[in-house]
Amino acid sequence: MLEFDEQKTLPSVNIPVLVVAGRHDRMTCPEASDRLAELLPNSIETSIDSGHLGFWEQSAEVAQLLTEFAERCVTVDQAARKDAEIGLRGVTPTVQPNS
């Protein structure tokens, strides 16, 4: 597992990603989370007051972070769809004559 390295593929991840780090995590250093957030083009990085098992240690805080992140993703997606619809309304379809 120590040789597993996906850093080259992370920039091609085109979905939103929430990177949650535990401020007292002794197994995953903060620089690892920083690096993930740096390489993922659509990431949001945050930290919580926990160790390595932050999802268990601070479950209410993590649930709130996930809820906020999901709501933000939905809002961004809805805005993108609206922008796409507006853009399409101004386009007149071009019909090519049959040859």
N, CA, C and O atoms as a MOPAC input file, in Angstrom:
PM7 MOZYME 1SCF
protein

 N      0.81500 1    -1.18900 1     0.00000 1
 C      0.00000 1     0.00000 1     0.00000 1
 C      0.86300 1     1.25900 1     0.00000 1
 O      0.41300 1     2.31000 1    -0.45600 1
 N      2.06800 1     1.17300 1     0.49300 1
 C      2.93900 1     2.34400 1     0.54200 1
 C      3.31500 1     2.83500 1    -0.84700 1
 O      3.66400 1     4.00300 1    -1.01100 1
 N      3.25100 1     1.97700 1    -1.83500 1
 C      3.59900 1     2.35500 1    -3.19700 1
 C      2.41700 1     2.88100 1    -3.99200 1
 O      2.59400 1     3.33800 1    -5.12100 1
 N      1.21100 1     2.82900 1    -3.43000 1
 C      0.00800 1     3.28300 1    -4.12000 1
 C      0.05100 1     4.80300 1    -4.25800 1
 O      0.10200 1     5.51700 1    -3.25600 1
 N      0.03000 1     5.29700 1    -5.49400 1
 C      0.12800 1     6.73700 1    -5.73200 1
 C     -0.73000 1     7.11500 1    -6.93400 1
 O     -0.42000 1     6.74500 1    -8.06700 1
 N     -1.79000 1     7.84100 1    -6.68900 1
 C     -2.70800 1     8.25800 1    -7.75400 1
 C     -2.63200 1     9.75900 1    -8.03000 1
 O     -3.56700 1    10.32600 1    -8.59500 1
 N     -1.55400 1    10.39900 1    -7.64700 1
 C     -1.44800 1    11.84400 1    -7.81500 1
 C     -1.61300 1    12.29700 1    -9.26800 1
 O     -2.13500 1    13.38200 1    -9.52300 1
 N     -1.18200 1    11.49000 1   -10.19500 1
 C     -1.28500 1    11.87000 1   -11.60900 1
 C     -2.72800 1    11.87300 1   -12.10500 1
 O     -3.05600 1    12.60800 1   -13.03600 1
 N     -3.58800 1    11.06600 1   -11.50100 1
 C     -4.97600 1    10.98900 1   -11.96900 1
 C     -5.90300 1    11.99400 1   -11.27500 1
 O     -6.97500 1    12.29900 1   -11.79600 1
 N     -5.51000 1    12.50100 1   -10.12900 1
 C     -6.38900 1    13.40100 1    -9.37700 1
 C     -6.79900 1    14.65700 1   -10.14900 1
 O     -7.95200 1    15.06900 1   -10.02300 1
 N     -5.93400 1    15.28800 1   -10.93500 1
 C     -6.36900 1    16.47200 1   -11.67100 1
 C     -7.48300 1    16.21000 1   -12.68100 1
 O     -8.14500 1    17.15000 1   -13.12000 1
 N     -7.69900 1    14.95800 1   -13.05300 1
 C     -8.75000 1    14.64800 1   -14.01800 1
 C    -10.09100 1    14.32700 1   -13.35100 1
 O    -11.06800 1    14.04900 1   -14.04700 1
 N    -10.15400 1    14.36100 1   -12.04300 1
 C    -11.41200 1    14.12200 1   -11.33200 1
 C    -12.26800 1    15.37500 1   -11.49500 1
 O    -11.91900 1    16.43900 1   -10.98400 1
 N    -13.37300 1    15.25200 1   -12.19600 1
 C    -14.17200 1    16.43400 1   -12.53800 1
 C    -15.48700 1    16.53000 1   -11.76700 1
 O    -16.48200 1    17.04500 1   -12.27700 1
 N    -15.47700 1    16.03200 1   -10.54400 1
 C    -16.64600 1    16.16100 1    -9.67500 1
 C    -16.20800 1    16.87800 1    -8.39700 1
 O    -15.02400 1    16.86900 1    -8.05700 1
 N    -17.13500 1    17.48700 1    -7.70100 1
 C    -16.77200 1    18.13900 1    -6.43900 1
 C    -16.31300 1    17.10700 1    -5.40100 1
 O    -16.87200 1    16.01300 1    -5.30700 1
 N    -15.29500 1    17.47100 1    -4.63100 1
 C    -14.73800 1    16.58600 1    -3.60900 1
 C    -14.55400 1    17.38000 1    -2.32000 1
 O    -13.99700 1    18.47800 1    -2.33200 1
 N    -15.01900 1    16.82400 1    -1.22100 1
 C    -14.80100 1    17.41100 1     0.09000 1
 C    -13.65400 1    16.66500 1     0.75500 1
 O    -13.73900 1    15.45800 1     0.98100 1
 N    -12.58500 1    17.38100 1     1.06600 1
 C    -11.42300 1    16.80000 1     1.74400 1
 C    -11.51500 1    17.20600 1     3.21100 1
 O    -11.42000 1    18.38700 1     3.54600 1
 N    -11.70200 1    16.21200 1     4.08400 1
 C    -11.83600 1    16.47000 1     5.52300 1
 C    -10.62500 1    15.88300 1     6.23800 1
 O    -10.35800 1    14.68400 1     6.14700 1
 N     -9.90200 1    16.73200 1     6.94200 1
 C     -8.71900 1    16.29500 1     7.68300 1
 C     -8.97600 1    16.39700 1     9.17600 1
 O     -9.67000 1    17.30400 1     9.63500 1
 N     -8.41800 1    15.47100 1     9.92600 1
 C     -8.46600 1    15.54000 1    11.38200 1
 C     -7.24700 1    16.29500 1    11.87400 1
 O     -6.11600 1    15.92000 1    11.56400 1
 N     -7.46600 1    17.35200 1    12.63500 1
 C     -6.34700 1    18.18100 1    13.10900 1
 C     -5.38000 1    17.41900 1    14.02700 1
 O     -4.22400 1    17.81800 1    14.17100 1
 N     -5.83800 1    16.33900 1    14.64100 1
 C     -4.99200 1    15.56400 1    15.55600 1
 C     -4.71200 1    14.16500 1    15.00600 1
 O     -4.38900 1    13.24700 1    15.76000 1
 N     -4.83500 1    14.01100 1    13.71200 1
 C     -4.61300 1    12.71800 1    13.05600 1
 C     -3.11700 1    12.41800 1    13.04900 1
 O     -2.32500 1    13.17100 1    12.48100 1
 N     -2.73900 1    11.30800 1    13.68700 1
 C     -1.33200 1    10.91600 1    13.73100 1
 C     -0.99200 1     9.90600 1    12.64100 1
 O      0.16700 1     9.51400 1    12.50000 1
 N     -1.99700 1     9.47900 1    11.86300 1
 C     -1.75100 1     8.49200 1    10.80600 1
 C     -1.67000 1     9.14500 1     9.42200 1
 O     -0.90900 1     8.69400 1     8.56600 1
 N     -2.44500 1    10.19500 1     9.20700 1
 C     -2.42600 1    10.90500 1     7.92900 1
 C     -2.01000 1    12.34200 1     8.21200 1
 O     -2.74600 1    13.09500 1     8.84900 1
 N     -0.84600 1    12.71200 1     7.74500 1
 C     -0.33900 1    14.05300 1     8.04400 1
 C     -1.15200 1    15.12200 1     7.29900 1
 O     -1.68700 1    14.85800 1     6.22200 1
 N     -1.24100 1    16.31600 1     7.86900 1
 C     -2.01300 1    17.39100 1     7.24000 1
 C     -1.55500 1    17.69500 1     5.80800 1
 O     -2.36300 1    18.09000 1     4.96800 1
 N     -0.29000 1    17.51400 1     5.53900 1
 C      0.22800 1    17.77000 1     4.19200 1
 C     -0.41100 1    16.85600 1     3.15400 1
 O     -0.55000 1    17.24000 1     1.99300 1
 N     -0.80200 1    15.65200 1     3.56100 1
 C     -1.45400 1    14.72600 1     2.62000 1
 C     -2.81000 1    15.28300 1     2.19700 1
 O     -3.15300 1    15.24600 1     1.01600 1
 N     -3.57400 1    15.79300 1     3.14400 1
 C     -4.87300 1    16.39700 1     2.81200 1
 C     -4.67700 1    17.65500 1     1.97600 1
 O     -5.42100 1    17.90300 1     1.02700 1
 N     -3.67500 1    18.44200 1     2.33600 1
 C     -3.37500 1    19.64800 1     1.55300 1
 C     -3.05300 1    19.27900 1     0.11200 1
 O     -3.50300 1    19.94000 1    -0.82400 1
 N     -2.27200 1    18.22200 1    -0.05600 1
 C     -1.87700 1    17.78500 1    -1.40300 1
 C     -3.08600 1    17.30800 1    -2.19900 1
 O     -3.21300 1    17.62500 1    -3.38200 1
 N     -3.97800 1    16.54500 1    -1.55700 1
 C     -5.20500 1    16.11100 1    -2.23200 1
 C     -5.99600 1    17.32200 1    -2.71900 1
 O     -6.40300 1    17.38800 1    -3.87800 1
 N     -6.20400 1    18.26900 1    -1.82200 1
 C     -6.98600 1    19.45700 1    -2.17800 1
 C     -6.30800 1    20.25000 1    -3.29400 1
 O     -6.97600 1    20.83700 1    -4.14700 1
 N     -5.00200 1    20.25900 1    -3.27800 1
 C     -4.24600 1    20.97500 1    -4.31400 1
 C     -4.40900 1    20.31800 1    -5.68200 1
 O     -4.53600 1    21.01000 1    -6.69300 1
 N     -4.40400 1    18.99400 1    -5.71800 1
 C     -4.46200 1    18.26600 1    -6.98200 1
 C     -5.87500 1    18.08500 1    -7.52800 1
 O     -6.05900 1    17.93800 1    -8.73700 1
 N     -6.86500 1    18.09400 1    -6.65400 1
 C     -8.25700 1    17.93100 1    -7.09500 1
 C     -8.80500 1    19.29000 1    -7.51100 1
 O     -8.90500 1    20.18700 1    -6.67500 1
 N     -9.16100 1    19.46400 1    -8.78000 1
 C     -9.54700 1    20.79200 1    -9.26600 1
 C    -10.84200 1    21.34000 1    -8.67200 1
 O    -11.03100 1    22.55600 1    -8.64500 1
 N    -11.72700 1    20.48500 1    -8.20300 1
 C    -13.01800 1    20.93400 1    -7.66900 1
 C    -13.15900 1    20.53300 1    -6.20400 1
 O    -14.18400 1    19.99000 1    -5.79300 1
 N    -12.11500 1    20.80600 1    -5.42400 1
 C    -12.14800 1    20.36000 1    -4.03400 1
 C    -12.36600 1    21.51700 1    -3.07100 1
 O    -12.05300 1    22.67300 1    -3.35700 1
 N    -12.90700 1    21.16000 1    -1.93400 1
 C    -13.03100 1    22.06100 1    -0.80300 1
 C    -12.35700 1    21.34000 1     0.35000 1
 O    -12.68000 1    20.19000 1     0.64500 1
 N    -11.42400 1    22.01300 1     0.99900 1
 C    -10.69200 1    21.40200 1     2.10000 1
 C    -11.14500 1    22.00500 1     3.42200 1
 O    -11.35500 1    23.21300 1     3.53300 1
 N    -11.29000 1    21.14900 1     4.40900 1
 C    -11.64100 1    21.59700 1     5.74900 1
 C    -10.99100 1    20.66000 1     6.74600 1
 O    -10.52100 1    19.58200 1     6.38200 1
 N    -10.96400 1    21.06900 1     7.99700 1
 C    -10.43500 1    20.19900 1     9.04300 1
 C    -11.38200 1    20.22000 1    10.23200 1
 O    -12.13700 1    21.16900 1    10.43900 1
 N    -11.31800 1    19.15400 1    10.99700 1
 C    -12.16200 1    19.02600 1    12.17900 1
 C    -11.28200 1    18.67800 1    13.37500 1
 O    -10.15600 1    18.21000 1    13.21300 1
 N    -11.80100 1    18.90800 1    14.56500 1
 C    -11.06600 1    18.65000 1    15.80200 1
 C    -11.17400 1    17.17100 1    16.15500 1
 O    -11.95600 1    16.77600 1    17.02000 1
 N    -10.36600 1    16.35900 1    15.46200 1
 C    -10.41200 1    14.90800 1    15.66600 1
 C     -9.07300 1    14.29300 1    15.32500 1
 O     -8.14500 1    14.95800 1    14.86500 1
 N     -9.01300 1    12.99700 1    15.56900 1
 C     -7.86600 1    12.21700 1    15.14600 1
 C     -8.16000 1    11.56700 1    13.80700 1
 O     -8.80700 1    12.16300 1    12.94500 1
 N     -7.68000 1    10.33600 1    13.63400 1
 C     -7.81700 1     9.63900 1    12.35900 1
 C     -9.25200 1     9.18100 1    12.08200 1
 O     -9.62400 1     8.99700 1    10.92300 1
 N    -10.04700 1     8.99900 1    13.11200 1
 C    -11.41500 1     8.50700 1    12.94100 1
 C    -12.43100 1     9.63200 1    13.08300 1
 O    -13.42400 1     9.50400 1    13.79800 1
 N    -12.17200 1    10.71300 1    12.40500 1
 C    -13.00600 1    11.90600 1    12.51500 1
 C    -14.47200 1    11.68300 1    12.23300 1
 O    -15.32100 1    12.30200 1    12.87400 1
 N    -14.79100 1    10.82300 1    11.29800 1
 C    -16.18600 1    10.55900 1    10.97000 1
 C    -16.91400 1     9.94900 1    12.16400 1
 O    -18.12000 1    10.14100 1    12.32400 1
 N    -16.18800 1     9.22100 1    12.99400 1
 C    -16.76600 1     8.60400 1    14.18000 1
 C    -16.65700 1     9.54100 1    15.38300 1
 O    -17.60600 1     9.68500 1    16.15500 1
 N    -15.49200 1    10.17500 1    15.53600 1
 C    -15.23600 1    11.03300 1    16.69100 1
 C    -16.09200 1    12.30100 1    16.68400 1
 O    -16.53200 1    12.76000 1    17.73800 1
 N    -16.32200 1    12.85000 1    15.52700 1
 C    -17.07100 1    14.10600 1    15.39000 1
 C    -18.19900 1    13.92300 1    14.37600 1
 O    -18.32400 1    14.69800 1    13.42800 1
 N    -19.00600 1    12.90800 1    14.58000 1
 C    -20.01300 1    12.54100 1    13.57800 1
 C    -21.01100 1    13.66500 1    13.29400 1
 O    -21.41000 1    13.84600 1    12.14400 1
 N    -21.41900 1    14.41500 1    14.30200 1
 C    -22.38500 1    15.49700 1    14.06800 1
 C    -21.76000 1    16.60300 1    13.21900 1
 O    -22.40400 1    17.13300 1    12.31400 1
 N    -20.51200 1    16.94800 1    13.50900 1
 C    -19.83200 1    17.98200 1    12.72300 1
 C    -19.60500 1    17.52100 1    11.28300 1
 O    -19.78100 1    18.29500 1    10.34200 1
 N    -19.21800 1    16.27100 1    11.12000 1
 C    -18.99800 1    15.73100 1     9.77900 1
 C    -20.31800 1    15.69400 1     9.01100 1
 O    -20.35500 1    16.02100 1     7.82600 1
 N    -21.39100 1    15.29900 1     9.67600 1
 C    -22.70700 1    15.27300 1     9.02200 1
 C    -23.09200 1    16.68100 1     8.55900 1
 O    -23.62200 1    16.85300 1     7.46100 1
 N    -22.82500 1    17.68000 1     9.39200 1
 C    -23.12600 1    19.06000 1     9.01200 1
 C    -22.27200 1    19.50100 1     7.82300 1
 O    -22.78000 1    20.14100 1     6.90200 1
 N    -20.99400 1    19.16800 1     7.83500 1
 C    -20.10700 1    19.50400 1     6.71300 1
 C    -20.58200 1    18.84700 1     5.41900 1
 O    -20.59400 1    19.47800 1     4.36200 1
 N    -20.97200 1    17.58100 1     5.50900 1
 C    -21.45300 1    16.86600 1     4.31800 1
 C    -22.75900 1    17.46100 1     3.80200 1
 O    -22.96100 1    17.57200 1     2.59300 1
 N    -23.63400 1    17.83900 1     4.71200 1
 C    -24.89800 1    18.46500 1     4.31000 1
 C    -24.63800 1    19.77900 1     3.58400 1
 O    -25.20400 1    20.03100 1     2.52000 1
 N    -23.78000 1    20.61300 1     4.16200 1
 C    -23.44600 1    21.90100 1     3.53700 1
 C    -22.78000 1    21.69100 1     2.17900 1
 O    -23.06900 1    22.40800 1     1.22000 1
 N    -21.89600 1    20.71600 1     2.10600 1
 C    -21.20400 1    20.42800 1     0.84900 1
 C    -22.19900 1    19.96300 1    -0.21500 1
 O    -22.15300 1    20.42200 1    -1.35600 1
 N    -23.09300 1    19.05500 1     0.16200 1
 C    -24.09800 1    18.56000 1    -0.79300 1
 C    -25.00900 1    19.69500 1    -1.25500 1
 O    -25.32100 1    19.79000 1    -2.44200 1
 N    -25.43300 1    20.54700 1    -0.34000 1
 C    -26.28400 1    21.67700 1    -0.71500 1
 C    -25.55500 1    22.61900 1    -1.66500 1
 O    -26.14400 1    23.13800 1    -2.61400 1
 N    -24.28700 1    22.83200 1    -1.40400 1
 C    -23.48800 1    23.69300 1    -2.28700 1
 C    -23.36500 1    23.07500 1    -3.68200 1
 O    -23.45600 1    23.77500 1    -4.69100 1
 N    -23.15800 1    21.76300 1    -3.72700 1
 C    -23.04200 1    21.07800 1    -5.02200 1
 C    -24.34800 1    21.17600 1    -5.80200 1
 O    -24.32900 1    21.40300 1    -7.01200 1
 N    -25.46500 1    21.01100 1    -5.13500 1
 C    -26.76700 1    21.10100 1    -5.79600 1
 C    -26.98600 1    22.51700 1    -6.31900 1
 O    -27.45900 1    22.69700 1    -7.44200 1
 N    -26.64600 1    23.51800 1    -5.51800 1
 C    -26.80700 1    24.91600 1    -5.93300 1
 C    -25.95600 1    25.21800 1    -7.15500 1
 O    -26.42900 1    25.84900 1    -8.10000 1
 N    -24.71300 1    24.77600 1    -7.14400 1
 C    -23.81600 1    24.99400 1    -8.28000 1
 C    -24.34500 1    24.27300 1    -9.51200 1
 O    -24.33200 1    24.83100 1   -10.60900 1
 N    -24.81400 1    23.02600 1    -9.34000 1
 C    -25.35300 1    22.26000 1   -10.45600 1
 C    -26.58900 1    22.93900 1   -11.04000 1
 O    -26.73500 1    23.01900 1   -12.25900 1
 N    -27.47000 1    23.42500 1   -10.18400 1
 C    -28.67300 1    24.10500 1   -10.66000 1
 C    -28.30400 1    25.37700 1   -11.41600 1
 O    -28.90800 1    25.68300 1   -12.44400 1
 N    -27.32300 1    26.11700 1   -10.92100 1
 C    -26.88800 1    27.34100 1   -11.59600 1
 C    -26.28500 1    27.01100 1   -12.96000 1
 O    -26.52700 1    27.72000 1   -13.93700 1
 N    -25.50400 1    25.94000 1   -13.02300 1
 C    -24.90000 1    25.53500 1   -14.29800 1
 C    -25.96800 1    25.12900 1   -15.29900 1
 O    -25.87700 1    25.46400 1   -16.48000 1
 N    -26.97600 1    24.40900 1   -14.83100 1
 C    -28.06100 1    24.00100 1   -15.73100 1
 C    -28.83600 1    25.21700 1   -16.22800 1
 O    -29.21400 1    25.28400 1   -17.39700 1
 N    -29.06800 1    26.16400 1   -15.34500 1
 C    -29.78200 1    27.38100 1   -15.74100 1
 C    -28.96700 1    28.15600 1   -16.77200 1
 O    -29.51400 1    28.64500 1   -17.76100 1
 N    -27.65400 1    28.26700 1   -16.53800 1
 C    -26.78500 1    28.94300 1   -17.50700 1
 C    -26.82500 1    28.23300 1   -18.85600 1
 O    -26.85200 1    28.88200 1   -19.90100 1
 N    -26.82900 1    26.91100 1   -18.83500 1
 C    -26.87400 1    26.14400 1   -20.08600 1
 C    -28.19000 1    26.38100 1   -20.80400 1
 O    -28.21100 1    26.52100 1   -22.02700 1
 N    -29.28600 1    26.42800 1   -20.06200 1
 C    -30.59800 1    26.67400 1   -20.67600 1
 C    -30.65300 1    28.06000 1   -21.29900 1
 O    -31.16500 1    28.22600 1   -22.40700 1
 N    -30.13500 1    29.04100 1   -20.60100 1
 C    -30.12700 1    30.41600 1   -21.12400 1
 C    -29.29400 1    30.47500 1   -22.39300 1
 O    -29.68800 1    31.09800 1   -23.37900 1
 N    -28.14600 1    29.82500 1   -22.36000 1
 C    -27.28500 1    29.79900 1   -23.53900 1
 C    -27.94800 1    29.13100 1   -24.71900 1
 O    -27.78600 1    29.57800 1   -25.85500 1
 N    -28.69300 1    28.07000 1   -24.47400 1
 C    -29.35200 1    27.34700 1   -25.56700 1
 C    -30.52300 1    28.13100 1   -26.14300 1
 O    -30.82300 1    28.00300 1   -27.33000 1
 N    -31.18600 1    28.93500 1   -25.33000 1
 C    -32.33000 1    29.70500 1   -25.82100 1
 C    -31.92600 1    30.70600 1   -26.89400 1
 O    -32.71100 1    31.02300 1   -27.78700 1
 N    -30.70000 1    31.19900 1   -26.80100 1
 C    -30.25200 1    32.20100 1   -27.75900 1
 C    -29.70200 1    31.61100 1   -29.04800 1
 O    -29.30400 1    32.35300 1   -29.94600 1
 N    -29.67400 1    30.29500 1   -29.15000 1
 C    -29.10800 1    29.62900 1   -30.32500 1
 C    -30.23200 1    29.21900 1   -31.26400 1
 O    -31.19100 1    28.56400 1   -30.85600 1
 N    -30.10300 1    29.61100 1   -32.52200 1
 C    -31.07400 1    29.20800 1   -33.53300 1
 C    -30.54700 1    27.96100 1   -34.21300 1
 O    -29.44000 1    27.96300 1   -34.75200 1
 N    -31.33300 1    26.89400 1   -34.19100 1
 C    -30.86600 1    25.66700 1   -34.84000 1
 C    -30.63600 1    25.89000 1   -36.33000 1
 O    -31.42500 1    26.55700 1   -36.99900 1
 N    -29.56700 1    25.33200 1   -36.82900 1
 C    -29.26300 1    25.44100 1   -38.24500 1
 C    -29.67400 1    24.14400 1   -38.91900 1
 O    -29.24100 1    23.06000 1   -38.52800 1
 N    -30.50900 1    24.26700 1   -39.92900 1
 C    -30.96300 1    23.09500 1   -40.66200 1
 C    -30.19400 1    23.05000 1   -41.97900 1
 O    -30.21000 1    23.99900 1   -42.76300 1
 N    -29.52800 1    21.93600 1   -42.19500 1
 C    -28.76800 1    21.76500 1   -43.42200 1
 C    -29.69400 1    21.17400 1   -44.48200 1
 O    -30.37500 1    20.18600 1   -44.20700 1
 N    -29.74000 1    21.74700 1   -45.68500 1
 C    -30.57700 1    21.18100 1   -46.74400 1
 C    -30.09200 1    19.78500 1   -47.11500 1
 O    -28.90000 1    19.48500 1   -47.04600 1
 N    -31.02900 1    18.94700 1   -47.50300 1
 C    -30.65700 1    17.60300 1   -47.93300 1
 C    -29.89900 1    17.69800 1   -49.24700 1
 O    -30.27600 1    18.45400 1   -50.14200 1
 N    -28.85100 1    16.94000 1   -49.35200 1
 C    -28.06300 1    16.97500 1   -50.58200 1
 C    -28.58300 1    15.98600 1   -51.59100 1
 O    -28.03700 1    15.88000 1   -52.68900 1

